[in-house]
């Protein structure tokens, strides 16, 4: 059976945020999905391009990445 339960990880344990009607000591398998920085995948091509260009600009400021200034997100 597959049941989705939202939980918060705190002090080494997963604390359910919604009721979970399982008997005590029931063994479960967890799949952890971490929230992304933007909250969801960015599908809009122009927004993706702007994010990539901002990332590349930050990378170019890093002096130990060779040839970083020769890369362009539009390529």
C-alpha positions as a LaTeX table, in Angstrom:
\begin{tabular}{lrrr}
\hline
Residue & $x$ (\AA) & $y$ (\AA) & $z$ (\AA) \\
\hline
Unk1 & 0.00 & 0.00 & 0.00 \\
Unk2 & 1.28 & 3.49 & $-0.82$ \\
Unk3 & 0.24 & 6.41 & 1.38 \\
Unk4 & 1.68 & 9.92 & 1.23 \\
Unk5 & 2.30 & 11.52 & 4.64 \\
Unk6 & 3.87 & 14.95 & 5.01 \\
Unk7 & 6.33 & 15.10 & 7.92 \\
Unk8 & 9.05 & 17.23 & 9.49 \\
Unk9 & 12.42 & 15.78 & 10.46 \\
Unk10 & 13.23 & 16.90 & 14.02 \\
Unk11 & 15.74 & 15.56 & 16.58 \\
Unk12 & 16.39 & 12.40 & 14.58 \\
Unk13 & 12.75 & 11.47 & 13.98 \\
Unk14 & 10.10 & 12.14 & 11.33 \\
Unk15 & 7.09 & 13.89 & 12.89 \\
Unk16 & 3.91 & 13.49 & 10.77 \\
Unk17 & 2.05 & 16.72 & 9.99 \\
Unk18 & $-1.11$ & 14.86 & 9.04 \\
Unk19 & $-2.83$ & 11.99 & 10.86 \\
Unk20 & $-1.23$ & 8.64 & 10.21 \\
Unk21 & $-3.51$ & 5.74 & 11.08 \\
Unk22 & $-0.91$ & 3.01 & 11.41 \\
Unk23 & $-0.57$ & 0.61 & 14.34 \\
Unk24 & 2.41 & 1.20 & 16.65 \\
Unk25 & 5.66 & $-0.45$ & 15.53 \\
Unk26 & 4.52 & $-0.64$ & 11.89 \\
Unk27 & 7.58 & $-0.74$ & 9.65 \\
Unk28 & 7.48 & 1.78 & 6.78 \\
Unk29 & 9.79 & 2.80 & 3.96 \\
Unk30 & 10.40 & 6.53 & 3.53 \\
Unk31 & 11.19 & 8.42 & 0.34 \\
Unk32 & 12.46 & 11.89 & 1.23 \\
Unk33 & 11.70 & 14.76 & $-1.11$ \\
Unk34 & 13.53 & 17.93 & $-0.13$ \\
Unk35 & 12.03 & 21.29 & $-1.12$ \\
Unk36 & 13.94 & 22.95 & $-3.92$ \\
Unk37 & 15.36 & 26.45 & $-3.64$ \\
Unk38 & 12.63 & 27.80 & $-5.91$ \\
Unk39 & 9.82 & 25.66 & $-4.50$ \\
Unk40 & 9.18 & 23.95 & $-7.84$ \\
Unk41 & 10.85 & 23.19 & $-11.13$ \\
Unk42 & 11.27 & 26.24 & $-13.34$ \\
Unk43 & 9.82 & 25.36 & $-16.73$ \\
Unk44 & 9.65 & 28.80 & $-18.37$ \\
Unk45 & 12.65 & 29.01 & $-20.77$ \\
Unk46 & 13.29 & 32.71 & $-20.14$ \\
Unk47 & 13.23 & 32.26 & $-16.36$ \\
Unk48 & 15.55 & 29.24 & $-16.63$ \\
Unk49 & 17.92 & 31.28 & $-18.81$ \\
Unk50 & 17.95 & 34.15 & $-16.27$ \\
Unk51 & 18.69 & 31.73 & $-13.40$ \\
Unk52 & 21.49 & 30.06 & $-15.36$ \\
Unk53 & 23.01 & 33.40 & $-16.37$ \\
Unk54 & 22.97 & 34.56 & $-12.73$ \\
Unk55 & 24.67 & 31.31 & $-11.72$ \\
Unk56 & 27.30 & 31.73 & $-14.43$ \\
Unk57 & 27.93 & 35.31 & $-13.33$ \\
Unk58 & 28.64 & 34.09 & $-9.79$ \\
Unk59 & 30.90 & 31.35 & $-11.16$ \\
Unk60 & 32.85 & 33.91 & $-13.20$ \\
Unk61 & 33.67 & 35.75 & $-9.97$ \\
Unk62 & 35.41 & 32.61 & $-8.72$ \\
Unk63 & 39.07 & 32.88 & $-9.77$ \\
Unk64 & 39.84 & 29.15 & $-9.53$ \\
Unk65 & 37.40 & 27.98 & $-12.23$ \\
Unk66 & 39.33 & 28.02 & $-15.53$ \\
Unk67 & 37.50 & 29.28 & $-18.62$ \\
Unk68 & 34.32 & 30.15 & $-16.65$ \\
Unk69 & 33.99 & 33.44 & $-18.53$ \\
Unk70 & 33.75 & 31.64 & $-21.89$ \\
Unk71 & 30.45 & 29.83 & $-21.09$ \\
Unk72 & 27.02 & 31.26 & $-21.98$ \\
Unk73 & 23.63 & 29.82 & $-20.99$ \\
Unk74 & 22.19 & 30.64 & $-24.42$ \\
Unk75 & 24.57 & 28.20 & $-26.15$ \\
\hline
\end{tabular}
